[in-house]
Amino acid sequence: MEAKIVAIGNSKGVRIPKAVLRQSKLDPSRPVQLQVRDHAIVIGQAPHPRAGWEESFQKKRPRKPENLWGGLPIDEGWDK
């Protein structure tokens, strides 16, 4: 399918036909990434900004509490 490069303000753009967008399965409400490969522009869905966070949190081990009171045991209060 052919398309024309059109002026959009100070930039240039290409209108993506509805059928092509549907076939690409790109989500029009999310950002896309543009890459240049072998003199071609490749458009792909940008990863979600928090992609992989859930798996990363699952891998984390609980931290030991840091003892800021030097030799004072953590389970003793200073006011007891």
PDB file of N, CA, C and O in Angstrom:
ATOM      1  N   MET A   1       0.856  -1.168   0.000  1.00  0.00           N
ATOM      2  CA  MET A   1       0.000   0.000   0.000  1.00  0.00           C
ATOM      3  C   MET A   1       0.903   1.234   0.000  1.00  0.00           C
ATOM      4  O   MET A   1       1.874   1.289   0.755  1.00  0.00           O
ATOM      5  N   GLU A   2       0.602   2.187  -0.810  1.00  0.00           N
ATOM      6  CA  GLU A   2       1.384   3.415  -0.897  1.00  0.00           C
ATOM      7  C   GLU A   2       0.750   4.497  -0.042  1.00  0.00           C
ATOM      8  O   GLU A   2      -0.463   4.522   0.166  1.00  0.00           O
ATOM      9  N   ALA A   3       1.598   5.389   0.448  1.00  0.00           N
ATOM     10  CA  ALA A   3       1.137   6.550   1.201  1.00  0.00           C
ATOM     11  C   ALA A   3       2.067   7.706   0.864  1.00  0.00           C
ATOM     12  O   ALA A   3       3.195   7.494   0.418  1.00  0.00           O
ATOM     13  N   LYS A   4       1.596   8.915   1.076  1.00  0.00           N
ATOM     14  CA  LYS A   4       2.406  10.104   0.809  1.00  0.00           C
ATOM     15  C   LYS A   4       2.938  10.665   2.116  1.00  0.00           C
ATOM     16  O   LYS A   4       2.303  10.564   3.165  1.00  0.00           O
ATOM     17  N   ILE A   5       4.109  11.253   2.026  1.00  0.00           N
ATOM     18  CA  ILE A   5       4.659  11.996   3.159  1.00  0.00           C
ATOM     19  C   ILE A   5       4.035  13.385   3.099  1.00  0.00           C
ATOM     20  O   ILE A   5       4.110  14.058   2.071  1.00  0.00           O
ATOM     21  N   VAL A   6       3.420  13.816   4.200  1.00  0.00           N
ATOM     22  CA  VAL A   6       2.696  15.092   4.232  1.00  0.00           C
ATOM     23  C   VAL A   6       3.308  16.006   5.287  1.00  0.00           C
ATOM     24  O   VAL A   6       3.929  15.550   6.247  1.00  0.00           O
ATOM     25  N   ALA A   7       3.117  17.302   5.082  1.00  0.00           N
ATOM     26  CA  ALA A   7       3.587  18.286   6.055  1.00  0.00           C
ATOM     27  C   ALA A   7       2.616  18.343   7.229  1.00  0.00           C
ATOM     28  O   ALA A   7       1.400  18.412   7.050  1.00  0.00           O
ATOM     29  N   ILE A   8       3.185  18.313   8.437  1.00  0.00           N
ATOM     30  CA  ILE A   8       2.399  18.465   9.662  1.00  0.00           C
ATOM     31  C   ILE A   8       3.126  19.504  10.501  1.00  0.00           C
ATOM     32  O   ILE A   8       4.046  19.173  11.250  1.00  0.00           O
ATOM     33  N   GLY A   9       2.713  20.768  10.376  1.00  0.00           N
ATOM     34  CA  GLY A   9       3.435  21.848  11.046  1.00  0.00           C
ATOM     35  C   GLY A   9       4.835  21.954  10.467  1.00  0.00           C
ATOM     36  O   GLY A   9       4.997  22.040   9.250  1.00  0.00           O
ATOM     37  N   ASN A  10       5.856  21.948  11.333  1.00  0.00           N
ATOM     38  CA  ASN A  10       7.244  21.995  10.879  1.00  0.00           C
ATOM     39  C   ASN A  10       7.814  20.600  10.636  1.00  0.00           C
ATOM     40  O   ASN A  10       8.993  20.464  10.308  1.00  0.00           O
ATOM     41  N   SER A  11       7.005  19.582  10.790  1.00  0.00           N
ATOM     42  CA  SER A  11       7.451  18.195  10.637  1.00  0.00           C
ATOM     43  C   SER A  11       6.830  17.570   9.398  1.00  0.00           C
ATOM     44  O   SER A  11       6.082  18.215   8.663  1.00  0.00           O
ATOM     45  N   LYS A  12       7.147  16.334   9.188  1.00  0.00           N
ATOM     46  CA  LYS A  12       6.548  15.546   8.111  1.00  0.00           C
ATOM     47  C   LYS A  12       5.929  14.304   8.746  1.00  0.00           C
ATOM     48  O   LYS A  12       6.353  13.873   9.819  1.00  0.00           O
ATOM     49  N   GLY A  13       4.939  13.740   8.092  1.00  0.00           N
ATOM     50  CA  GLY A  13       4.285  12.563   8.633  1.00  0.00           C
ATOM     51  C   GLY A  13       3.688  11.711   7.540  1.00  0.00           C
ATOM     52  O   GLY A  13       3.632  12.106   6.375  1.00  0.00           O
ATOM     53  N   VAL A  14       3.247  10.544   7.934  1.00  0.00           N
ATOM     54  CA  VAL A  14       2.575   9.611   7.035  1.00  0.00           C
ATOM     55  C   VAL A  14       1.283   9.198   7.713  1.00  0.00           C
ATOM     56  O   VAL A  14       1.298   8.803   8.878  1.00  0.00           O
ATOM     57  N   ARG A  15       0.186   9.280   7.019  1.00  0.00           N
ATOM     58  CA  ARG A  15      -1.082   8.809   7.572  1.00  0.00           C
ATOM     59  C   ARG A  15      -1.126   7.294   7.426  1.00  0.00           C
ATOM     60  O   ARG A  15      -0.878   6.754   6.349  1.00  0.00           O
ATOM     61  N   ILE A  16      -1.444   6.622   8.518  1.00  0.00           N
ATOM     62  CA  ILE A  16      -1.501   5.163   8.500  1.00  0.00           C
ATOM     63  C   ILE A  16      -2.953   4.753   8.284  1.00  0.00           C
ATOM     64  O   ILE A  16      -3.810   5.067   9.110  1.00  0.00           O
ATOM     65  N   PRO A  17      -3.241   4.059   7.188  1.00  0.00           N
ATOM     66  CA  PRO A  17      -4.620   3.629   6.944  1.00  0.00           C
ATOM     67  C   PRO A  17      -5.122   2.709   8.064  1.00  0.00           C
ATOM     68  O   PRO A  17      -4.353   1.958   8.664  1.00  0.00           O
ATOM     69  N   LYS A  18      -6.405   2.785   8.324  1.00  0.00           N
ATOM     70  CA  LYS A  18      -7.031   2.009   9.398  1.00  0.00           C
ATOM     71  C   LYS A  18      -6.749   0.510   9.258  1.00  0.00           C
ATOM     72  O   LYS A  18      -6.468  -0.162  10.250  1.00  0.00           O
ATOM     73  N   ALA A  19      -6.823  -0.012   8.042  1.00  0.00           N
ATOM     74  CA  ALA A  19      -6.599  -1.446   7.822  1.00  0.00           C
ATOM     75  C   ALA A  19      -5.168  -1.841   8.193  1.00  0.00           C
ATOM     76  O   ALA A  19      -4.946  -2.900   8.779  1.00  0.00           O
ATOM     77  N   VAL A  20      -4.198  -0.986   7.852  1.00  0.00           N
ATOM     78  CA  VAL A  20      -2.796  -1.277   8.180  1.00  0.00           C
ATOM     79  C   VAL A  20      -2.599  -1.227   9.689  1.00  0.00           C
ATOM     80  O   VAL A  20      -1.919  -2.082  10.258  1.00  0.00           O
ATOM     81  N   LEU A  21      -3.188  -0.231  10.336  1.00  0.00           N
ATOM     82  CA  LEU A  21      -3.070  -0.120  11.791  1.00  0.00           C
ATOM     83  C   LEU A  21      -3.693  -1.327  12.476  1.00  0.00           C
ATOM     84  O   LEU A  21      -3.142  -1.841  13.450  1.00  0.00           O
ATOM     85  N   ARG A  22      -4.826  -1.779  11.981  1.00  0.00           N
ATOM     86  CA  ARG A  22      -5.494  -2.957  12.550  1.00  0.00           C
ATOM     87  C   ARG A  22      -4.610  -4.199  12.398  1.00  0.00           C
ATOM     88  O   ARG A  22      -4.476  -4.984  13.336  1.00  0.00           O
ATOM     89  N   GLN A  23      -4.012  -4.375  11.226  1.00  0.00           N
ATOM     90  CA  GLN A  23      -3.144  -5.527  10.984  1.00  0.00           C
ATOM     91  C   GLN A  23      -1.887  -5.496  11.848  1.00  0.00           C
ATOM     92  O   GLN A  23      -1.377  -6.543  12.247  1.00  0.00           O
ATOM     93  N   SER A  24      -1.395  -4.303  12.135  1.00  0.00           N
ATOM     94  CA  SER A  24      -0.167  -4.166  12.928  1.00  0.00           C
ATOM     95  C   SER A  24      -0.399  -4.472  14.404  1.00  0.00           C
ATOM     96  O   SER A  24       0.538  -4.784  15.139  1.00  0.00           O
ATOM     97  N   LYS A  25      -1.663  -4.378  14.829  1.00  0.00           N
ATOM     98  CA  LYS A  25      -2.050  -4.583  16.223  1.00  0.00           C
ATOM     99  C   LYS A  25      -1.372  -3.595  17.177  1.00  0.00           C
ATOM    100  O   LYS A  25      -1.200  -3.884  18.361  1.00  0.00           O
ATOM    101  N   LEU A  26      -0.988  -2.428  16.650  1.00  0.00           N
ATOM    102  CA  LEU A  26      -0.458  -1.363  17.495  1.00  0.00           C
ATOM    103  C   LEU A  26      -1.620  -0.724  18.243  1.00  0.00           C
ATOM    104  O   LEU A  26      -2.710  -0.563  17.693  1.00  0.00           O
ATOM    105  N   ASP A  27      -1.382  -0.365  19.490  1.00  0.00           N
ATOM    106  CA  ASP A  27      -2.395   0.306  20.303  1.00  0.00           C
ATOM    107  C   ASP A  27      -2.247   1.806  20.069  1.00  0.00           C
ATOM    108  O   ASP A  27      -1.258   2.394  20.505  1.00  0.00           O
ATOM    109  N   PRO A  28      -3.214   2.445  19.388  1.00  0.00           N
ATOM    110  CA  PRO A  28      -3.074   3.870  19.076  1.00  0.00           C
ATOM    111  C   PRO A  28      -3.075   4.779  20.302  1.00  0.00           C
ATOM    112  O   PRO A  28      -2.734   5.956  20.191  1.00  0.00           O
ATOM    113  N   SER A  29      -3.449   4.257  21.463  1.00  0.00           N
ATOM    114  CA  SER A  29      -3.451   5.089  22.671  1.00  0.00           C
ATOM    115  C   SER A  29      -2.093   5.066  23.377  1.00  0.00           C
ATOM    116  O   SER A  29      -1.889   5.805  24.340  1.00  0.00           O
ATOM    117  N   ARG A  30      -1.160   4.224  22.908  1.00  0.00           N
ATOM    118  CA  ARG A  30       0.168   4.125  23.534  1.00  0.00           C
ATOM    119  C   ARG A  30       1.239   4.646  22.587  1.00  0.00           C
ATOM    120  O   ARG A  30       1.061   4.622  21.369  1.00  0.00           O
ATOM    121  N   PRO A  31       2.359   5.120  23.148  1.00  0.00           N
ATOM    122  CA  PRO A  31       3.446   5.625  22.298  1.00  0.00           C
ATOM    123  C   PRO A  31       4.052   4.518  21.436  1.00  0.00           C
ATOM    124  O   PRO A  31       3.945   3.333  21.754  1.00  0.00           O
ATOM    125  N   VAL A  32       4.680   4.925  20.353  1.00  0.00           N
ATOM    126  CA  VAL A  32       5.380   3.990  19.473  1.00  0.00           C
ATOM    127  C   VAL A  32       6.859   4.366  19.435  1.00  0.00           C
ATOM    128  O   VAL A  32       7.245   5.477  19.796  1.00  0.00           O
ATOM    129  N   GLN A  33       7.672   3.416  18.992  1.00  0.00           N
ATOM    130  CA  GLN A  33       9.092   3.665  18.782  1.00  0.00           C
ATOM    131  C   GLN A  33       9.361   3.685  17.296  1.00  0.00           C
ATOM    132  O   GLN A  33       8.781   2.903  16.543  1.00  0.00           O
ATOM    133  N   LEU A  34      10.237   4.574  16.868  1.00  0.00           N
ATOM    134  CA  LEU A  34      10.648   4.641  15.474  1.00  0.00           C
ATOM    135  C   LEU A  34      12.106   4.223  15.388  1.00  0.00           C
ATOM    136  O   LEU A  34      12.942   4.677  16.169  1.00  0.00           O
ATOM    137  N   GLN A  35      12.402   3.355  14.432  1.00  0.00           N
ATOM    138  CA  GLN A  35      13.779   2.925  14.195  1.00  0.00           C
ATOM    139  C   GLN A  35      14.044   2.994  12.700  1.00  0.00           C
ATOM    140  O   GLN A  35      13.138   2.812  11.886  1.00  0.00           O
ATOM    141  N   VAL A  36      15.276   3.255  12.354  1.00  0.00           N
ATOM    142  CA  VAL A  36      15.680   3.241  10.948  1.00  0.00           C
ATOM    143  C   VAL A  36      16.531   2.003  10.730  1.00  0.00           C
ATOM    144  O   VAL A  36      17.552   1.815  11.392  1.00  0.00           O
ATOM    145  N   ARG A  37      16.105   1.160   9.799  1.00  0.00           N
ATOM    146  CA  ARG A  37      16.837  -0.067   9.458  1.00  0.00           C
ATOM    147  C   ARG A  37      16.954  -0.150   7.945  1.00  0.00           C
ATOM    148  O   ARG A  37      15.948  -0.174   7.236  1.00  0.00           O
ATOM    149  N   ASP A  38      18.171  -0.192   7.462  1.00  0.00           N
ATOM    150  CA  ASP A  38      18.409  -0.339   6.016  1.00  0.00           C
ATOM    151  C   ASP A  38      17.567   0.630   5.184  1.00  0.00           C
ATOM    152  O   ASP A  38      16.879   0.217   4.251  1.00  0.00           O
ATOM    153  N   HIS A  39      17.624   1.892   5.519  1.00  0.00           N
ATOM    154  CA  HIS A  39      16.916   2.961   4.801  1.00  0.00           C
ATOM    155  C   HIS A  39      15.395   2.817   4.876  1.00  0.00           C
ATOM    156  O   HIS A  39      14.679   3.311   4.005  1.00  0.00           O
ATOM    157  N   ALA A  40      14.905   2.138   5.919  1.00  0.00           N
ATOM    158  CA  ALA A  40      13.457   2.001   6.109  1.00  0.00           C
ATOM    159  C   ALA A  40      13.110   2.452   7.528  1.00  0.00           C
ATOM    160  O   ALA A  40      13.904   2.286   8.454  1.00  0.00           O
ATOM    161  N   ILE A  41      11.935   3.013   7.684  1.00  0.00           N
ATOM    162  CA  ILE A  41      11.446   3.418   9.006  1.00  0.00           C
ATOM    163  C   ILE A  41      10.570   2.295   9.545  1.00  0.00           C
ATOM    164  O   ILE A  41       9.597   1.894   8.907  1.00  0.00           O
ATOM    165  N   VAL A  42      10.924   1.794  10.721  1.00  0.00           N
ATOM    166  CA  VAL A  42      10.177   0.702  11.351  1.00  0.00           C
ATOM    167  C   VAL A  42       9.465   1.286  12.563  1.00  0.00           C
ATOM    168  O   VAL A  42      10.088   1.905  13.425  1.00  0.00           O
ATOM    169  N   ILE A  43       8.150   1.081  12.618  1.00  0.00           N
ATOM    170  CA  ILE A  43       7.328   1.584  13.730  1.00  0.00           C
ATOM    171  C   ILE A  43       6.914   0.393  14.583  1.00  0.00           C
ATOM    172  O   ILE A  43       6.362  -0.583  14.074  1.00  0.00           O
ATOM    173  N   GLY A  44       7.181   0.478  15.882  1.00  0.00           N
ATOM    174  CA  GLY A  44       6.785  -0.588  16.797  1.00  0.00           C
ATOM    175  C   GLY A  44       6.247  -0.001  18.090  1.00  0.00           C
ATOM    176  O   GLY A  44       6.507   1.158  18.413  1.00  0.00           O
ATOM    177  N   GLN A  45       5.507  -0.795  18.817  1.00  0.00           N
ATOM    178  CA  GLN A  45       4.937  -0.333  20.088  1.00  0.00           C
ATOM    179  C   GLN A  45       6.065  -0.099  21.082  1.00  0.00           C
ATOM    180  O   GLN A  45       6.935  -0.954  21.253  1.00  0.00           O
ATOM    181  N   ALA A  46       6.053   1.026  21.718  1.00  0.00           N
ATOM    182  CA  ALA A  46       7.040   1.324  22.758  1.00  0.00           C
ATOM    183  C   ALA A  46       6.708   0.488  23.987  1.00  0.00           C
ATOM    184  O   ALA A  46       5.534   0.304  24.308  1.00  0.00           O
ATOM    185  N   PRO A  47       7.722  -0.020  24.675  1.00  0.00           N
ATOM    186  CA  PRO A  47       7.426  -0.785  25.881  1.00  0.00           C
ATOM    187  C   PRO A  47       6.812   0.119  26.942  1.00  0.00           C
ATOM    188  O   PRO A  47       7.084   1.319  26.987  1.00  0.00           O
ATOM    189  N   HIS A  48       5.995  -0.461  27.780  1.00  0.00           N
ATOM    190  CA  HIS A  48       5.391   0.301  28.876  1.00  0.00           C
ATOM    191  C   HIS A  48       6.511   0.796  29.780  1.00  0.00           C
ATOM    192  O   HIS A  48       7.466   0.058  30.019  1.00  0.00           O
ATOM    193  N   PRO A  49       6.426   2.037  30.297  1.00  0.00           N
ATOM    194  CA  PRO A  49       7.504   2.565  31.129  1.00  0.00           C
ATOM    195  C   PRO A  49       7.833   1.701  32.344  1.00  0.00           C
ATOM    196  O   PRO A  49       8.960   1.727  32.837  1.00  0.00           O
ATOM    197  N   ARG A  50       6.863   0.944  32.824  1.00  0.00           N
ATOM    198  CA  ARG A  50       7.101   0.110  34.008  1.00  0.00           C
ATOM    199  C   ARG A  50       7.182  -1.375  33.655  1.00  0.00           C
ATOM    200  O   ARG A  50       7.001  -2.234  34.518  1.00  0.00           O
ATOM    201  N   ALA A  51       7.451  -1.668  32.398  1.00  0.00           N
ATOM    202  CA  ALA A  51       7.539  -3.066  31.969  1.00  0.00           C
ATOM    203  C   ALA A  51       8.648  -3.772  32.739  1.00  0.00           C
ATOM    204  O   ALA A  51       9.766  -3.267  32.833  1.00  0.00           O
ATOM    205  N   GLY A  52       8.336  -4.932  33.283  1.00  0.00           N
ATOM    206  CA  GLY A  52       9.320  -5.727  34.004  1.00  0.00           C
ATOM    207  C   GLY A  52       9.434  -5.413  35.485  1.00  0.00           C
ATOM    208  O   GLY A  52      10.124  -6.126  36.214  1.00  0.00           O
ATOM    209  N   TRP A  53       8.773  -4.366  35.941  1.00  0.00           N
ATOM    210  CA  TRP A  53       8.885  -4.002  37.362  1.00  0.00           C
ATOM    211  C   TRP A  53       8.333  -5.098  38.260  1.00  0.00           C
ATOM    212  O   TRP A  53       8.944  -5.430  39.276  1.00  0.00           O
ATOM    213  N   GLU A  54       7.191  -5.659  37.903  1.00  0.00           N
ATOM    214  CA  GLU A  54       6.549  -6.664  38.755  1.00  0.00           C
ATOM    215  C   GLU A  54       7.479  -7.857  38.961  1.00  0.00           C
ATOM    216  O   GLU A  54       7.644  -8.333  40.084  1.00  0.00           O
ATOM    217  N   GLU A  55       8.086  -8.341  37.875  1.00  0.00           N
ATOM    218  CA  GLU A  55       9.010  -9.475  37.993  1.00  0.00           C
ATOM    219  C   GLU A  55      10.219  -9.100  38.836  1.00  0.00           C
ATOM    220  O   GLU A  55      10.712  -9.912  39.620  1.00  0.00           O
ATOM    221  N   SER A  56      10.693  -7.876  38.676  1.00  0.00           N
ATOM    222  CA  SER A  56      11.852  -7.427  39.440  1.00  0.00           C
ATOM    223  C   SER A  56      11.535  -7.375  40.931  1.00  0.00           C
ATOM    224  O   SER A  56      12.359  -7.767  41.757  1.00  0.00           O
ATOM    225  N   PHE A  57      10.346  -6.893  41.276  1.00  0.00           N
ATOM    226  CA  PHE A  57       9.958  -6.840  42.687  1.00  0.00           C
ATOM    227  C   PHE A  57       9.815  -8.239  43.281  1.00  0.00           C
ATOM    228  O   PHE A  57      10.126  -8.452  44.452  1.00  0.00           O
ATOM    229  N   GLN A  58       9.347  -9.185  42.480  1.00  0.00           N
ATOM    230  CA  GLN A  58       9.189 -10.548  42.966  1.00  0.00           C
ATOM    231  C   GLN A  58      10.548 -11.179  43.270  1.00  0.00           C
ATOM    232  O   GLN A  58      10.650 -12.013  44.170  1.00  0.00           O
ATOM    233  N   LYS A  59      11.579 -10.798  42.543  1.00  0.00           N
ATOM    234  CA  LYS A  59      12.909 -11.367  42.733  1.00  0.00           C
ATOM    235  C   LYS A  59      13.634 -10.770  43.933  1.00  0.00           C
ATOM    236  O   LYS A  59      14.559 -11.389  44.459  1.00  0.00           O
ATOM    237  N   LYS A  60      13.237  -9.595  44.371  1.00  0.00           N
ATOM    238  CA  LYS A  60      13.911  -8.926  45.473  1.00  0.00           C
ATOM    239  C   LYS A  60      13.704  -9.705  46.766  1.00  0.00           C
ATOM    240  O   LYS A  60      12.623 -10.230  47.034  1.00  0.00           O
ATOM    241  N   ARG A  61      14.742  -9.763  47.537  1.00  0.00           N
ATOM    242  CA  ARG A  61      14.647 -10.400  48.852  1.00  0.00           C
ATOM    243  C   ARG A  61      14.389  -9.319  49.888  1.00  0.00           C
ATOM    244  O   ARG A  61      14.824  -8.180  49.713  1.00  0.00           O
ATOM    245  N   PRO A  62      13.695  -9.655  50.957  1.00  0.00           N
ATOM    246  CA  PRO A  62      13.469  -8.644  51.987  1.00  0.00           C
ATOM    247  C   PRO A  62      14.799  -8.203  52.598  1.00  0.00           C
ATOM    248  O   PRO A  62      15.669  -9.025  52.885  1.00  0.00           O
ATOM    249  N   ARG A  63      14.936  -6.913  52.786  1.00  0.00           N
ATOM    250  CA  ARG A  63      16.161  -6.371  53.377  1.00  0.00           C
ATOM    251  C   ARG A  63      16.131  -6.506  54.888  1.00  0.00           C
ATOM    252  O   ARG A  63      15.068  -6.455  55.507  1.00  0.00           O
ATOM    253  N   LYS A  64      17.294  -6.677  55.468  1.00  0.00           N
ATOM    254  CA  LYS A  64      17.405  -6.670  56.924  1.00  0.00           C
ATOM    255  C   LYS A  64      17.331  -5.220  57.368  1.00  0.00           C
ATOM    256  O   LYS A  64      17.868  -4.341  56.693  1.00  0.00           O
ATOM    257  N   PRO A  65      16.678  -4.954  58.486  1.00  0.00           N
ATOM    258  CA  PRO A  65      16.623  -3.566  58.949  1.00  0.00           C
ATOM    259  C   PRO A  65      18.026  -3.074  59.303  1.00  0.00           C
ATOM    260  O   PRO A  65      18.830  -3.811  59.873  1.00  0.00           O
ATOM    261  N   GLU A  66      18.298  -1.847  58.964  1.00  0.00           N
ATOM    262  CA  GLU A  66      19.602  -1.258  59.243  1.00  0.00           C
ATOM    263  C   GLU A  66      19.626  -0.745  60.684  1.00  0.00           C
ATOM    264  O   GLU A  66      18.701  -0.061  61.121  1.00  0.00           O
ATOM    265  N   ASN A  67      20.674  -1.074  61.405  1.00  0.00           N
ATOM    266  CA  ASN A  67      20.794  -0.650  62.801  1.00  0.00           C
ATOM    267  C   ASN A  67      21.527   0.689  62.847  1.00  0.00           C
ATOM    268  O   ASN A  67      22.751   0.738  62.729  1.00  0.00           O
ATOM    269  N   LEU A  68      20.765   1.781  63.020  1.00  0.00           N
ATOM    270  CA  LEU A  68      21.345   3.116  63.077  1.00  0.00           C
ATOM    271  C   LEU A  68      21.821   3.495  64.472  1.00  0.00           C
ATOM    272  O   LEU A  68      22.394   4.568  64.655  1.00  0.00           O
ATOM    273  N   TRP A  69      21.593   2.630  65.461  1.00  0.00           N
ATOM    274  CA  TRP A  69      21.931   2.940  66.846  1.00  0.00           C
ATOM    275  C   TRP A  69      23.217   2.260  67.301  1.00  0.00           C
ATOM    276  O   TRP A  69      23.450   2.118  68.501  1.00  0.00           O
ATOM    277  N   GLY A  70      24.041   1.844  66.368  1.00  0.00           N
ATOM    278  CA  GLY A  70      25.320   1.249  66.737  1.00  0.00           C
ATOM    279  C   GLY A  70      25.135  -0.082  67.419  1.00  0.00           C
ATOM    280  O   GLY A  70      24.599  -1.018  66.826  1.00  0.00           O
ATOM    281  N   GLY A  71      25.587  -0.183  68.705  1.00  0.00           N
ATOM    282  CA  GLY A  71      25.548  -1.443  69.431  1.00  0.00           C
ATOM    283  C   GLY A  71      24.202  -1.762  70.050  1.00  0.00           C
ATOM    284  O   GLY A  71      24.027  -2.873  70.552  1.00  0.00           O
ATOM    285  N   LEU A  72      23.229  -0.838  70.042  1.00  0.00           N
ATOM    286  CA  LEU A  72      21.925  -1.083  70.647  1.00  0.00           C
ATOM    287  C   LEU A  72      21.160  -2.109  69.826  1.00  0.00           C
ATOM    288  O   LEU A  72      20.968  -1.913  68.626  1.00  0.00           O
ATOM    289  N   PRO A  73      20.722  -3.197  70.444  1.00  0.00           N
ATOM    290  CA  PRO A  73      19.955  -4.188  69.680  1.00  0.00           C
ATOM    291  C   PRO A  73      18.711  -3.556  69.046  1.00  0.00           C
ATOM    292  O   PRO A  73      18.085  -2.672  69.631  1.00  0.00           O
ATOM    293  N   ILE A  74      18.372  -4.015  67.866  1.00  0.00           N
ATOM    294  CA  ILE A  74      17.252  -3.431  67.105  1.00  0.00           C
ATOM    295  C   ILE A  74      15.942  -3.602  67.843  1.00  0.00           C
ATOM    296  O   ILE A  74      15.084  -2.723  67.766  1.00  0.00           O
ATOM    297  N   ASP A  75      15.755  -4.704  68.557  1.00  0.00           N
ATOM    298  CA  ASP A  75      14.455  -4.946  69.200  1.00  0.00           C
ATOM    299  C   ASP A  75      14.305  -4.236  70.533  1.00  0.00           C
ATOM    300  O   ASP A  75      13.251  -4.349  71.158  1.00  0.00           O
ATOM    301  N   GLU A  76      15.326  -3.502  70.999  1.00  0.00           N
ATOM    302  CA  GLU A  76      15.204  -2.732  72.237  1.00  0.00           C
ATOM    303  C   GLU A  76      14.969  -1.271  71.899  1.00  0.00           C
ATOM    304  O   GLU A  76      15.609  -0.717  71.006  1.00  0.00           O
ATOM    305  N   GLY A  77      14.052  -0.657  72.617  1.00  0.00           N
ATOM    306  CA  GLY A  77      13.822   0.758  72.434  1.00  0.00           C
ATOM    307  C   GLY A  77      14.743   1.582  73.309  1.00  0.00           C
ATOM    308  O   GLY A  77      15.196   1.087  74.342  1.00  0.00           O
ATOM    309  N   TRP A  78      15.032   2.784  72.950  1.00  0.00           N
ATOM    310  CA  TRP A  78      15.902   3.636  73.739  1.00  0.00           C
ATOM    311  C   TRP A  78      15.212   4.224  74.949  1.00  0.00           C
ATOM    312  O   TRP A  78      15.872   4.694  75.876  1.00  0.00           O
ATOM    313  N   ASP A  79      13.880   4.203  74.951  1.00  0.00           N
ATOM    314  CA  ASP A  79      13.123   4.826  76.037  1.00  0.00           C
ATOM    315  C   ASP A  79      12.587   3.821  77.041  1.00  0.00           C
ATOM    316  O   ASP A  79      11.750   4.190  77.864  1.00  0.00           O
ATOM    317  N   LYS A  80      13.029   2.565  77.014  1.00  0.00           N
ATOM    318  CA  LYS A  80      12.498   1.558  77.926  1.00  0.00           C
ATOM    319  C   LYS A  80      13.478   1.285  79.028  1.00  0.00           C
ATOM    320  O   LYS A  80      13.210   0.461  79.902  1.00  0.00           O
TER     321      LYS A  80
END
